[in-house]
Amino acid sequence: MSSFNKYPEIVVSEKTELAWEGYGDIVLELEKEVAMNDRTVLVIDCYPGVNMEEILVNLVQPLQPTHALSVDEIYHSNEKVTEMIQYHLTDDRVFGIFSAHEFRDFMNVEKREKARKKIDSISNGLVIVYGVGASLVYQPDILLYADLPRWEIQTRFQHKMPNWKADNEEDDFLRKIKRAYFFEWPVADKHKKRLIEKVDYWLDTTISLQPKMVEKTSYLAGLKQVVSQPFRLVPYFAPGVWGGEWMREKFDLDKDEVNFAWSFNGVPAENSIFLKYGHIKIEIPANNVVFQHPMELLGNKVYGRFGNEFPIRFNFLDTVEGQNLSLQVHPTTDYVQETFGAHYTQDESYYILHAEDDAVVYLGLKENMDKDEMIADLERAEQGITPFNDEKFVNKFPIKKHDHYSIPGGTVHSQGRNSVVLEISSTPNIYTFKLWDWGRVDLDGKPRPVHLKHGINSIQWYRDTSWVKQNLFNPEEKLAEGDGWIEERTGLHETEFIETRRHWFSKKVHHRTHDSVNVFNLVEGEEAIIESPDDEFEPFIVHYAETFIIPECIKEYTIRPYGKSEGKTIATIKAFVRV
């Protein structure tokens, strides 16, 4: 049986009964609050992706309001909203340009004023205003925020949920993600940040018809507790055309899924956190912690550089019994800034967690290859004329467990079949320019998008075999050692802002946070325990391949083998921002 914990939770230490489960109990609690006044305005603000029909039928209607207003009546039509953001959507299937809009930009001012006057005219009873951006319409007496994590939104997109203010139920999944990534989520996150301390009740709508609600004080106590201790995010697993079988076996995953290609397990923008209040477990977007406590979590220096955005990403890529990833390149920083308006690019590295005998990595270009000839070959492959001759142009190196390869933006690369990679990278995760996808279609039967123009403009052509071996094959540089432990620097390239350190240890290792949030994975050994020298937090146990986060405010901590690993040599990989 796998020891990997797929459902990590944080038991909130505040003794509280201020959490509710099920629409019945939630309605009863809100009725008690409403009954305290002759007139109450209840505003239910929502993150895009919340099921508004579910909210209407199970929350709004049972409260029997004197007047109810769906904010959707105030917004411009779906067609007009889409027209207003067309510059940001672009015609591309995958990539857009980040929007700096506010929800209020899409409201009909006359309709909003009319709605406000209508509410002003009601002197008794309950008024409910509900929907995305509802708190922009009227000042609430009670503010409830309905939330859910991005991984669930993406699942709903796959099951034909349309984007916010769009009639695109049947649209391509990638186009839905693009609209959310470049428009909905930035606008919604900006709005949510301003509300966090104003919200009276938080509603978890992750599981359909199984809501959980927590009161403001308890919710904020949970967010604060997260950044006072080591913690894990709830991992998210997904299939892919190149997906493998290693994670299914190691982590005891769904036997009926086609494969498992990805696991996001250290990405607050994508992952969630379980906060447990008594017997009620609330699932929250992990980003909410970043929004509320960026300095404690990230550290002042990292916050000063990145704002309240978590800059480090850990995820798994599994190709065991699967296929190669696409041959790809990520943009350089200047290209991603000029073309997409992003702050920084997806610099990354491959840490080899598992490798079969025939496992390889594709990295950089062959010596003395002809650039024009390679471009022409890629163009013919894109047109379906002839397959791309990767062996003529791209390096292919055998790999083994615990190798570590840097992949700064601009480097041609791919993971071959029969390996598991722990990808350690900067957070932007959408800017992958596929150069060649081995002539295959995706799981949905559609050709996977190739972005040859962006890719060719991003390739750093001087990164040939000798340069790659000298710069991207990270040698083990021993930094320090002590009784039962060794610390090594394994990467990343000097152009990348993430530093990684590997520790091999059979005894306790003392760590510092280096003025940055620390992200870890236990890459060798069954169990380890993280402890505070000053009893700042409860001991925290992790298992093989689990990613965990140490907030910067902890400053110092120790890690040692635990349980089945006591007396054995185990290893962690640690990432932090060079500041």
DOFI-322412 format. One record per residue (C-alpha): chain; x, y negated, z. Coordinates in nm, 2 decimals, always signed. Layout:
BEGIN
A | X | Y | Z
...
END
This chain:
BEGIN
A | +0.00 | +0.00 | +0.00
A | +0.13 | -0.34 | -0.09
A | +0.24 | -0.57 | +0.20
A | +0.20 | -0.88 | -0.03
A | -0.08 | -1.09 | +0.12
A | -0.31 | -1.22 | -0.15
A | -0.53 | -1.41 | +0.09
A | -0.30 | -1.61 | +0.33
A | -0.49 | -1.83 | +0.57
A | -0.42 | -2.10 | +0.82
A | -0.62 | -2.07 | +1.15
A | -0.70 | -2.42 | +1.25
A | -0.60 | -2.45 | +1.61
A | -0.86 | -2.72 | +1.70
A | -1.14 | -2.55 | +1.89
A | -1.44 | -2.65 | +1.69
A | -1.78 | -2.53 | +1.59
A | -1.80 | -2.80 | +1.33
A | -1.81 | -2.57 | +1.02
A | -2.11 | -2.41 | +0.85
A | -2.17 | -2.14 | +0.60
A | -2.46 | -2.09 | +0.36
A | -2.70 | -2.35 | +0.23
A | -2.95 | -2.27 | +0.50
A | -2.72 | -2.38 | +0.79
A | -2.58 | -2.66 | +0.59
A | -2.92 | -2.81 | +0.52
A | -3.01 | -2.78 | +0.89
A | -2.70 | -2.97 | +0.99
A | -2.77 | -3.25 | +0.74
A | -3.13 | -3.27 | +0.85
A | -3.02 | -3.33 | +1.21
A | -2.80 | -3.61 | +1.10
A | -3.07 | -3.76 | +0.87
A | -3.33 | -3.75 | +1.15
A | -3.13 | -3.99 | +1.37
A | -3.22 | -4.29 | +1.15
A | -3.54 | -4.42 | +0.99
A | -3.36 | -4.47 | +0.66
A | -3.05 | -4.27 | +0.55
A | -2.86 | -4.28 | +0.23
A | -2.68 | -3.95 | +0.17
A | -2.42 | -3.96 | -0.10
A | -2.30 | -3.62 | -0.24
A | -1.99 | -3.70 | -0.45
A | -1.85 | -3.42 | -0.65
A | -1.53 | -3.31 | -0.83
A | -1.59 | -3.23 | -1.20
A | -1.66 | -2.86 | -1.23
A | -1.90 | -2.84 | -0.93
A | -2.23 | -2.68 | -1.04
A | -2.47 | -2.97 | -1.02
A | -2.78 | -2.74 | -1.08
A | -2.68 | -2.54 | -0.77
A | -2.64 | -2.86 | -0.57
A | -2.98 | -2.99 | -0.68
A | -3.17 | -2.67 | -0.62
A | -3.01 | -2.56 | -0.29
A | -2.91 | -2.88 | -0.12
A | -3.09 | -3.19 | -0.26
A | -3.44 | -3.04 | -0.30
A | -3.45 | -2.86 | +0.03
A | -3.37 | -3.19 | +0.21
A | -3.69 | -3.33 | +0.06
A | -3.56 | -3.68 | -0.01
A | -3.79 | -3.98 | -0.05
A | -3.58 | -4.06 | -0.36
A | -3.31 | -3.87 | -0.53
A | -3.08 | -4.01 | -0.80
A | -2.85 | -3.80 | -1.03
A | -2.55 | -4.02 | -1.11
A | -2.55 | -3.86 | -1.46
A | -2.85 | -4.09 | -1.54
A | -2.62 | -4.39 | -1.49
A | -2.33 | -4.28 | -1.70
A | -2.30 | -4.35 | -2.07
A | -2.40 | -4.06 | -2.30
A | -2.17 | -3.77 | -2.35
A | -2.10 | -3.88 | -2.70
A | -2.00 | -4.23 | -2.59
A | -1.78 | -4.11 | -2.31
A | -1.60 | -3.88 | -2.56
A | -1.56 | -4.17 | -2.80
A | -1.42 | -4.39 | -2.53
A | -1.15 | -4.14 | -2.44
A | -1.07 | -4.02 | -2.79
A | -0.72 | -4.19 | -2.78
A | -0.63 | -3.98 | -2.48
A | -0.78 | -3.66 | -2.62
A | -0.61 | -3.68 | -2.96
A | -0.68 | -3.43 | -3.24
A | -0.44 | -3.18 | -3.10
A | -0.57 | -2.85 | -2.96
A | -0.34 | -2.86 | -2.65
A | -0.18 | -3.19 | -2.59
A | -0.33 | -3.53 | -2.50
A | -0.22 | -3.86 | -2.34
A | -0.29 | -3.93 | -1.98
A | -0.59 | -4.15 | -1.90
A | -0.58 | -4.43 | -1.65
A | -0.96 | -4.47 | -1.64
A | -1.19 | -4.49 | -1.34
A | -1.53 | -4.32 | -1.32
A | -1.69 | -4.66 | -1.31
A | -1.56 | -4.74 | -1.66
A | -1.82 | -4.49 | -1.80
A | -2.12 | -4.62 | -1.61
A | -2.39 | -4.84 | -1.76
A | -2.37 | -5.15 | -1.55
A | -2.74 | -5.24 | -1.60
A | -2.86 | -4.89 | -1.50
A | -2.63 | -4.90 | -1.20
A | -2.77 | -5.23 | -1.08
A | -3.13 | -5.11 | -1.13
A | -3.06 | -4.80 | -0.93
A | -2.91 | -5.00 | -0.65
A | -3.21 | -5.23 | -0.64
A | -3.44 | -4.93 | -0.63
A | -3.25 | -4.79 | -0.33
A | -3.25 | -5.13 | -0.16
A | -3.63 | -5.13 | -0.18
A | -3.67 | -4.81 | +0.01
A | -3.70 | -4.89 | +0.38
A | -3.78 | -4.55 | +0.53
A | -3.69 | -4.19 | +0.46
A | -3.40 | -4.01 | +0.29
A | -3.23 | -4.13 | -0.03
A | -2.98 | -3.89 | -0.19
A | -2.74 | -4.00 | -0.46
A | -2.55 | -3.70 | -0.61
A | -2.29 | -3.62 | -0.88
A | -1.94 | -3.70 | -0.99
A | -1.84 | -4.05 | -0.87
A | -2.17 | -4.09 | -0.67
A | -2.00 | -4.30 | -0.40
A | -1.94 | -4.57 | -0.66
A | -2.32 | -4.62 | -0.70
A | -2.42 | -4.70 | -0.34
A | -2.26 | -4.74 | +0.00
A | -2.35 | -4.42 | +0.19
A | -2.46 | -4.37 | +0.55
A | -2.34 | -4.01 | +0.52
A | -2.08 | -3.91 | +0.26
A | -2.05 | -3.55 | +0.16
A | -1.78 | -3.44 | -0.09
A | -1.83 | -3.12 | -0.29
A | -1.49 | -2.98 | -0.40
A | -1.33 | -2.68 | -0.56
A | -0.98 | -2.59 | -0.68
A | -0.86 | -2.61 | -1.04
A | -0.81 | -2.23 | -1.08
A | -1.18 | -2.19 | -1.03
A | -1.26 | -2.47 | -1.27
A | -1.05 | -2.29 | -1.53
A | -1.23 | -1.97 | -1.47
A | -1.56 | -2.15 | -1.52
A | -1.44 | -2.29 | -1.85
A | -1.37 | -1.94 | -1.97
A | -1.73 | -1.85 | -1.88
A | -1.86 | -2.13 | -2.10
A | -1.89 | -2.42 | -1.85
A | -1.86 | -2.75 | -2.04
A | -1.62 | -3.03 | -1.94
A | -1.76 | -3.32 | -1.75
A | -1.96 | -3.55 | -1.98
A | -1.92 | -3.31 | -2.28
A | -2.14 | -3.08 | -2.47
A | -1.87 | -2.83 | -2.54
A | -1.98 | -2.50 | -2.39
A | -1.86 | -2.30 | -2.69
A | -1.54 | -2.50 | -2.73
A | -1.20 | -2.35 | -2.74
A | -1.07 | -2.28 | -2.38
A | -0.74 | -2.47 | -2.45
A | -0.93 | -2.78 | -2.56
A | -1.13 | -2.77 | -2.24
A | -0.81 | -2.75 | -2.04
A | -0.66 | -3.03 | -2.24
A | -0.96 | -3.26 | -2.17
A | -0.95 | -3.18 | -1.80
A | -0.57 | -3.21 | -1.77
A | -0.53 | -3.54 | -1.94
A | -0.87 | -3.70 | -1.85
A | -1.10 | -3.55 | -1.59
A | -0.84 | -3.44 | -1.33
A | -0.63 | -3.76 | -1.32
A | -0.95 | -3.97 | -1.29
A | -1.11 | -3.74 | -1.03
A | -0.79 | -3.71 | -0.82
A | -0.75 | -4.09 | -0.81
A | -1.11 | -4.12 | -0.69
A | -1.08 | -3.84 | -0.43
A | -0.76 | -3.99 | -0.28
A | -0.95 | -4.31 | -0.19
A | -1.23 | -4.11 | -0.02
A | -1.04 | -3.86 | +0.19
A | -1.07 | -4.05 | +0.52
A | -1.43 | -4.18 | +0.44
A | -1.59 | -3.84 | +0.38
A | -1.81 | -3.72 | +0.67
A | -1.85 | -3.36 | +0.54
A | -1.65 | -3.15 | +0.29
A | -1.83 | -2.88 | +0.10
A | -1.64 | -2.59 | -0.05
A | -1.82 | -2.48 | -0.36
A | -1.56 | -2.23 | -0.49
A | -1.78 | -1.93 | -0.47
A | -2.12 | -1.97 | -0.64
A | -2.41 | -1.98 | -0.39
A | -2.17 | -1.92 | -0.10
A | -2.09 | -2.27 | +0.02
A | -1.90 | -2.36 | +0.33
A | -1.90 | -2.70 | +0.49
A | -1.67 | -2.86 | +0.75
A | -1.70 | -3.19 | +0.94
A | -1.46 | -3.47 | +0.88
A | -1.25 | -3.45 | +1.20
A | -1.21 | -3.08 | +1.17
A | -1.11 | -3.10 | +0.80
A | -0.85 | -3.37 | +0.87
A | -0.71 | -3.17 | +1.16
A | -0.67 | -2.87 | +0.91
A | -0.49 | -3.08 | +0.66
A | -0.26 | -3.21 | +0.93
A | -0.19 | -2.86 | +1.06
A | -0.08 | -2.75 | +0.72
A | +0.21 | -2.99 | +0.72
A | +0.32 | -2.90 | +1.07
A | +0.42 | -2.54 | +0.99
A | +0.54 | -2.31 | +0.71
A | +0.25 | -2.22 | +0.49
A | +0.15 | -2.02 | +0.18
A | -0.09 | -2.11 | -0.10
A | -0.35 | -1.86 | -0.22
A | -0.19 | -1.70 | -0.53
A | -0.38 | -1.70 | -0.86
A | -0.32 | -1.42 | -1.11
A | -0.41 | -1.43 | -1.48
A | -0.38 | -1.21 | -1.79
A | -0.20 | -1.31 | -2.11
A | -0.12 | -1.17 | -2.45
A | +0.23 | -1.08 | -2.33
A | +0.13 | -0.97 | -1.98
A | +0.28 | -0.67 | -1.79
A | +0.21 | -0.42 | -1.52
A | +0.47 | -0.49 | -1.25
A | +0.25 | -0.73 | -1.05
A | -0.05 | -0.50 | -1.07
A | +0.14 | -0.22 | -0.90
A | +0.35 | -0.44 | -0.65
A | +0.06 | -0.66 | -0.54
A | -0.23 | -0.41 | -0.56
A | -0.42 | -0.61 | -0.82
A | -0.74 | -0.54 | -1.01
A | -0.71 | -0.20 | -1.19
A | -0.96 | -0.30 | -1.46
A | -0.79 | -0.63 | -1.58
A | -0.62 | -0.60 | -1.92
A | -0.28 | -0.70 | -1.77
A | -0.12 | -0.96 | -1.55
A | +0.10 | -1.22 | -1.72
A | +0.10 | -1.50 | -1.47
A | +0.09 | -1.57 | -1.10
A | +0.07 | -1.93 | -0.98
A | +0.18 | -1.89 | -0.62
A | +0.36 | -2.22 | -0.54
A | +0.17 | -2.49 | -0.74
A | -0.05 | -2.71 | -0.52
A | -0.21 | -2.87 | -0.82
A | -0.34 | -2.52 | -0.93
A | -0.36 | -2.32 | -0.61
A | -0.58 | -2.34 | -0.31
A | -0.54 | -2.31 | +0.07
A | -0.76 | -2.12 | +0.31
A | -0.84 | -2.31 | +0.63
A | -1.01 | -2.09 | +0.89
A | -1.25 | -2.25 | +1.15
A | -1.37 | -1.98 | +1.38
A | -1.51 | -1.71 | +1.15
A | -1.56 | -1.95 | +0.86
A | -1.29 | -1.97 | +0.60
A | -1.29 | -2.29 | +0.39
A | -1.11 | -2.29 | +0.05
A | -0.96 | -2.62 | -0.04
A | -0.75 | -2.75 | -0.33
A | -0.39 | -2.75 | -0.20
A | -0.35 | -3.09 | -0.37
A | -0.57 | -3.24 | -0.09
A | -0.28 | -3.18 | +0.15
A | -0.04 | -3.35 | -0.08
A | -0.28 | -3.65 | -0.12
A | -0.33 | -3.69 | +0.25
A | +0.01 | -3.62 | +0.40
A | +0.27 | -3.68 | +0.12
A | +0.55 | -3.82 | +0.34
A | +0.53 | -3.54 | +0.60
A | +0.51 | -3.27 | +0.33
A | +0.75 | -3.41 | +0.06
A | +0.98 | -3.63 | +0.27
A | +1.01 | -4.01 | +0.23
A | +1.28 | -3.99 | -0.04
A | +1.08 | -3.74 | -0.25
A | +0.76 | -3.93 | -0.20
A | +0.94 | -4.25 | -0.30
A | +1.04 | -4.09 | -0.62
A | +0.73 | -3.88 | -0.72
A | +0.45 | -4.04 | -0.52
A | +0.19 | -3.80 | -0.39
A | +0.27 | -3.53 | -0.65
A | +0.43 | -3.20 | -0.56
A | +0.73 | -3.18 | -0.79
A | +0.84 | -2.82 | -0.75
A | +0.66 | -2.52 | -0.91
A | +0.71 | -2.15 | -0.84
A | +0.53 | -1.88 | -1.05
A | +0.58 | -1.53 | -1.18
A | +0.60 | -1.42 | -1.54
A | +0.55 | -1.04 | -1.59
A | +0.64 | -0.87 | -1.92
A | +0.70 | -0.51 | -1.79
A | +0.54 | -0.28 | -2.04
A | +0.42 | -0.60 | -2.21
A | +0.56 | -0.83 | -2.48
A | +0.80 | -1.12 | -2.53
A | +0.69 | -1.47 | -2.43
A | +0.67 | -1.71 | -2.73
A | +0.99 | -1.86 | -2.85
A | +0.96 | -2.21 | -2.71
A | +1.12 | -2.53 | -2.60
A | +1.01 | -2.79 | -2.35
A | +1.05 | -3.17 | -2.42
A | +1.33 | -3.39 | -2.30
A | +1.23 | -3.65 | -2.05
A | +1.24 | -3.94 | -2.30
A | +1.03 | -3.75 | -2.55
A | +0.75 | -3.65 | -2.29
A | +0.74 | -4.01 | -2.16
A | +0.72 | -4.17 | -2.51
A | +0.48 | -3.92 | -2.66
A | +0.24 | -3.82 | -2.38
A | +0.29 | -4.08 | -2.10
A | +0.41 | -3.82 | -1.85
A | +0.65 | -3.92 | -1.58
A | +0.89 | -3.63 | -1.62
A | +0.93 | -3.31 | -1.81
A | +0.92 | -2.94 | -1.74
A | +1.28 | -2.85 | -1.66
A | +1.29 | -2.50 | -1.54
A | +1.49 | -2.19 | -1.46
A | +1.44 | -1.81 | -1.47
A | +1.53 | -1.62 | -1.16
A | +1.52 | -1.25 | -1.25
A | +1.31 | -1.07 | -0.99
A | +1.30 | -0.74 | -1.18
A | +1.46 | -0.61 | -1.50
A | +1.44 | -0.28 | -1.69
A | +1.75 | -0.15 | -1.87
A | +1.65 | -0.32 | -2.20
A | +1.54 | -0.65 | -2.06
A | +1.68 | -0.97 | -2.23
A | +1.65 | -1.35 | -2.22
A | +1.65 | -1.56 | -2.53
A | +1.85 | -1.87 | -2.45
A | +2.01 | -2.14 | -2.68
A | +2.12 | -2.13 | -3.04
A | +2.38 | -1.92 | -3.22
A | +2.72 | -2.07 | -3.29
A | +2.75 | -2.25 | -3.62
A | +2.38 | -2.18 | -3.72
A | +2.24 | -2.41 | -3.98
A | +1.98 | -2.65 | -3.84
A | +1.80 | -2.71 | -4.17
A | +1.79 | -2.34 | -4.25
A | +1.64 | -2.27 | -3.90
A | +1.37 | -2.54 | -3.95
A | +1.28 | -2.41 | -4.29
A | +1.26 | -2.05 | -4.15
A | +1.03 | -2.17 | -3.87
A | +0.81 | -2.36 | -4.12
A | +0.77 | -2.05 | -4.34
A | +0.69 | -1.84 | -4.03
A | +0.42 | -2.09 | -3.92
A | +0.26 | -2.07 | -4.27
A | +0.26 | -1.69 | -4.24
A | +0.50 | -1.65 | -4.54
A | +0.78 | -1.46 | -4.36
A | +0.85 | -1.37 | -3.99
A | +1.10 | -1.59 | -3.82
A | +1.45 | -1.44 | -3.81
A | +1.52 | -1.49 | -3.44
A | +1.84 | -1.28 | -3.45
A | +2.00 | -1.51 | -3.70
A | +1.94 | -1.83 | -3.50
A | +1.88 | -1.76 | -3.13
A | +2.10 | -1.60 | -2.86
A | +1.97 | -1.29 | -2.69
A | +2.14 | -1.19 | -2.36
A | +2.09 | -0.88 | -2.15
A | +1.97 | -0.96 | -1.80
A | +1.97 | -0.79 | -1.46
A | +1.80 | -0.84 | -1.12
A | +1.90 | -1.15 | -0.93
A | +2.05 | -1.33 | -1.24
A | +1.95 | -1.70 | -1.26
A | +1.94 | -1.90 | -1.58
A | +1.88 | -2.27 | -1.61
A | +1.65 | -2.40 | -1.89
A | +1.66 | -2.78 | -1.90
A | +1.42 | -2.95 | -2.14
A | +1.53 | -2.93 | -2.50
A | +1.67 | -2.57 | -2.47
A | +1.52 | -2.30 | -2.70
A | +1.43 | -2.00 | -2.48
A | +1.20 | -1.70 | -2.42
A | +1.16 | -1.42 | -2.18
A | +1.19 | -1.08 | -2.34
A | +0.97 | -0.78 | -2.25
A | +1.03 | -0.55 | -1.95
A | +1.12 | -0.81 | -1.69
A | +0.97 | -1.02 | -1.41
A | +1.08 | -1.38 | -1.38
A | +1.04 | -1.61 | -1.09
A | +1.01 | -1.93 | -1.27
A | +1.14 | -2.22 | -1.06
A | +1.07 | -2.55 | -1.23
A | +0.94 | -2.90 | -1.21
A | +0.57 | -2.93 | -1.19
A | +0.44 | -3.03 | -1.54
A | +0.33 | -2.70 | -1.69
A | +0.15 | -2.79 | -2.01
A | +0.44 | -2.91 | -2.22
A | +0.54 | -2.58 | -2.38
A | +0.61 | -2.62 | -2.75
A | +0.59 | -2.28 | -2.92
A | +0.83 | -2.24 | -3.21
A | +0.74 | -1.88 | -3.30
A | +0.49 | -1.64 | -3.14
A | +0.60 | -1.32 | -3.30
A | +0.30 | -1.33 | -3.55
A | +0.03 | -1.24 | -3.29
A | -0.31 | -1.37 | -3.18
A | -0.42 | -1.44 | -2.82
A | -0.65 | -1.23 | -2.61
A | -0.94 | -1.42 | -2.75
A | -0.84 | -1.32 | -3.10
A | -0.74 | -1.67 | -3.20
A | -0.39 | -1.76 | -3.32
A | -0.19 | -1.91 | -3.04
A | -0.10 | -2.28 | -3.11
A | +0.25 | -2.35 | -3.25
A | +0.38 | -2.70 | -3.21
A | +0.66 | -2.71 | -3.46
A | +0.69 | -3.09 | -3.50
A | +0.71 | -3.15 | -3.12
A | +0.94 | -2.85 | -3.08
A | +1.19 | -2.96 | -3.36
A | +1.19 | -3.31 | -3.22
A | +1.28 | -3.17 | -2.87
A | +1.54 | -2.92 | -2.95
A | +1.89 | -3.01 | -2.84
A | +2.08 | -2.86 | -3.13
A | +2.42 | -2.87 | -2.96
A | +2.32 | -2.61 | -2.70
A | +2.48 | -2.31 | -2.87
A | +2.62 | -1.99 | -2.74
A | +2.94 | -2.13 | -2.57
A | +2.75 | -2.43 | -2.43
A | +2.48 | -2.20 | -2.28
A | +2.73 | -1.96 | -2.12
A | +2.92 | -2.25 | -1.97
A | +2.62 | -2.45 | -1.85
A | +2.32 | -2.23 | -1.81
A | +2.45 | -1.90 | -1.68
A | +2.47 | -2.01 | -1.32
A | +2.76 | -1.85 | -1.15
A | +2.73 | -1.77 | -0.78
A | +2.91 | -2.05 | -0.60
A | +2.96 | -1.96 | -0.24
A | +2.89 | -2.27 | -0.02
A | +2.91 | -2.13 | +0.33
A | +2.90 | -1.81 | +0.53
A | +2.86 | -1.70 | +0.89
A | +2.79 | -1.41 | +1.11
A | +2.56 | -1.19 | +0.89
A | +2.48 | -1.45 | +0.62
A | +2.61 | -1.60 | +0.29
A | +2.48 | -1.92 | +0.12
A | +2.52 | -1.96 | -0.26
A | +2.43 | -2.23 | -0.50
A | +2.27 | -2.07 | -0.81
A | +2.14 | -2.37 | -1.01
A | +1.99 | -2.56 | -1.16
A | +2.17 | -2.76 | -1.44
A | +2.30 | -3.10 | -1.35
A | +2.03 | -3.27 | -1.56
A | +1.76 | -3.11 | -1.35
A | +1.65 | -3.26 | -1.02
A | +1.59 | -2.93 | -0.84
A | +1.86 | -2.76 | -0.63
A | +1.84 | -2.39 | -0.56
A | +2.02 | -2.20 | -0.28
A | +2.02 | -1.83 | -0.23
A | +2.09 | -1.67 | +0.11
A | +2.19 | -1.31 | +0.16
A | +2.15 | -1.23 | +0.53
A | +2.12 | -0.95 | +0.78
A | +2.10 | -1.18 | +1.08
A | +1.94 | -1.52 | +1.16
A | +2.02 | -1.81 | +0.92
A | +1.98 | -2.17 | +1.02
A | +1.83 | -2.40 | +0.76
A | +1.78 | -2.78 | +0.71
A | +1.53 | -2.93 | +0.47
A | +1.78 | -3.16 | +0.30
A | +1.53 | -3.46 | +0.31
A | +1.30 | -3.27 | +0.08
A | +1.01 | -3.02 | +0.09
A | +1.15 | -2.67 | +0.07
A | +1.00 | -2.40 | -0.15
A | +1.11 | -2.03 | -0.09
A | +1.06 | -1.69 | -0.22
A | +1.17 | -1.36 | -0.05
A | +1.35 | -1.21 | -0.35
A | +1.50 | -0.91 | -0.16
A | +1.37 | -0.72 | +0.14
A | +1.03 | -0.63 | +0.28
A | +0.98 | -0.88 | +0.56
A | +1.13 | -1.20 | +0.71
A | +1.03 | -1.43 | +0.99
A | +1.06 | -1.81 | +0.99
A | +1.10 | -1.96 | +1.34
A | +1.14 | -2.31 | +1.50
A | +1.45 | -2.36 | +1.72
A | +1.23 | -2.61 | +1.92
A | +0.90 | -2.41 | +1.91
A | +0.75 | -2.68 | +1.68
A | +0.54 | -2.41 | +1.51
A | +0.43 | -2.05 | +1.56
A | +0.66 | -1.78 | +1.40
A | +0.56 | -1.73 | +1.04
A | +0.60 | -1.39 | +0.87
A | +0.65 | -1.34 | +0.49
A | +0.68 | -1.03 | +0.27
A | +0.86 | -0.94 | -0.04
A | +0.79 | -1.18 | -0.34
A | +0.58 | -1.41 | -0.13
A | +0.63 | -1.78 | -0.20
A | +0.62 | -2.01 | +0.10
A | +0.66 | -2.38 | +0.17
A | +0.84 | -2.57 | +0.45
A | +0.72 | -2.93 | +0.49
A | +1.01 | -3.18 | +0.51
A | +0.90 | -3.31 | +0.85
A | +1.00 | -2.98 | +1.01
A | +1.37 | -3.07 | +0.95
A | +1.53 | -2.75 | +1.09
A | +1.42 | -2.39 | +1.11
A | +1.56 | -2.03 | +1.10
A | +1.49 | -1.73 | +0.89
A | +1.59 | -1.37 | +0.98
A | +1.50 | -1.01 | +0.88
A | +1.19 | -0.88 | +1.05
A | +0.99 | -0.56 | +1.09
A | +1.10 | -0.30 | +0.83
A | +1.39 | -0.53 | +0.72
A | +1.56 | -0.55 | +1.06
A | +1.92 | -0.44 | +1.03
A | +1.91 | -0.47 | +0.65
A | +2.05 | -0.73 | +0.42
A | +1.77 | -0.93 | +0.25
A | +1.77 | -1.25 | +0.04
A | +1.57 | -1.57 | -0.01
A | +1.58 | -1.83 | -0.29
A | +1.52 | -2.19 | -0.17
A | +1.44 | -2.49 | -0.39
A | +1.44 | -2.86 | -0.30
A | +1.47 | -3.19 | -0.47
A | +1.82 | -3.34 | -0.50
A | +1.79 | -3.68 | -0.32
END
